[in-house]
Amino acid sequence: MEGACALCGRPEKLTRHHLIPQARHHNKRNKREFSRDEVKEVAWICRPCHSQIHNLFSEKELERNYHTLEALRGHEELGKFIEWIKTKPAGFRCSMRKAKERS
């Protein structure tokens, strides 16, 4: 699918990002806290933004703390990445550095 990335706004080929990771859909806590529609919600984002999200966060972190676009944008390190990548042309690819070890 082509369009504007929901995070950086660049016109790109987009990937589907489950705001609550699919591996966490059947979690009991998930079923208590989120409606079925919220659990299945997706955002269309470009490959660099998608890769950066999964480089920074575990699936559990995404489920608990970063299950909205606003929460993702509000994360300091991801916010810096978004500001940087949105200045790049469509089709730009970057290599990802491994995030610091998660505690």
C-alpha positions in Angstrom: 0.0 0.0 0.0 1.3 3.4 -0.9 0.6 6.6 1.2 1.8 8.8 3.9 3.5 7.2 6.9 1.3 7.7 10.1 4.5 8.6 12.1 6.8 10.6 9.8 4.4 11.6 7.1 6.7 10.7 4.2 5.0 9.3 1.1 6.2 5.7 1.0 5.2 2.1 0.5 3.6 1.3 3.9 3.6 -1.6 6.2 0.9 -2.6 8.7 1.9 -2.2 12.3 -0.3 -3.7 14.9 -0.5 -1.2 17.8 -0.9 -4.1 20.1 1.4 -6.9 18.8 -0.4 -10.0 17.5 1.6 -12.2 19.9 0.0 -10.3 22.8 -3.6 -10.5 21.5 -4.6 -13.4 23.7 -3.0 -12.1 26.8 -5.6 -12.1 29.7 -4.6 -8.6 30.8 -5.1 -7.4 27.2 -8.6 -8.8 27.1 -9.5 -7.0 30.4 -8.0 -3.6 29.4 -8.8 -3.3 25.6 -11.8 -3.7 23.5 -11.7 -6.2 20.6 -11.5 -3.2 18.2 -8.5 -1.7 20.1 -6.7 -5.0 20.0 -7.0 -5.3 16.2 -6.1 -1.6 15.5 -3.3 -1.1 13.0 -1.3 1.9 11.8 0.2 2.2 8.3 3.8 3.2 8.6 7.0 3.2 6.4 9.6 0.4 6.8 12.2 2.6 8.5 9.8 3.7 11.2 8.5 0.2 11.6 12.0 -1.2 12.0 12.9 1.5 14.5 9.8 0.7 16.7 10.7 -3.0 16.9 14.3 -2.1 17.4 13.5 0.0 20.5 10.6 -1.9 22.1 9.7 -5.4 23.2 6.3 -6.6 22.3 5.3 -6.3 26.0 6.4 -2.7 26.1 4.4 -2.0 22.9 1.3 -3.6 24.4 1.6 -1.8 27.8 3.1 1.6 27.1 3.1 2.3 23.4 -0.2 1.1 21.9 -1.1 4.4 20.4 0.5 6.6 17.7 0.6 9.5 20.3 2.5 7.3 22.8 5.0 6.2 20.1 5.6 9.8 19.0 6.0 10.9 22.6 9.0 8.5 23.2 12.1 10.6 23.2 14.4 8.4 21.1 11.7 7.4 18.6 10.6 11.1 18.4 14.2 12.1 17.5 14.2 9.3 14.8 10.9 10.5 13.4 12.2 14.1 13.2 15.3 12.9 11.4 13.7 10.5 8.9 10.9 12.9 7.9 13.6 15.1 6.2 14.7 12.2 4.0 13.3 11.6 0.5 10.8 8.8 -0.4 12.6 5.5 -0.9 15.4 6.4 1.6 16.6 3.4 3.5 18.7 3.5 6.6 20.5 0.8 8.6 19.4 0.4 12.2 21.7 0.3 15.2 20.8 -2.2 17.9 19.0 -0.5 20.8 20.7 -0.6 24.2 20.0 -3.7 26.1 16.5 -3.7 27.6 16.4 -3.9 31.4 
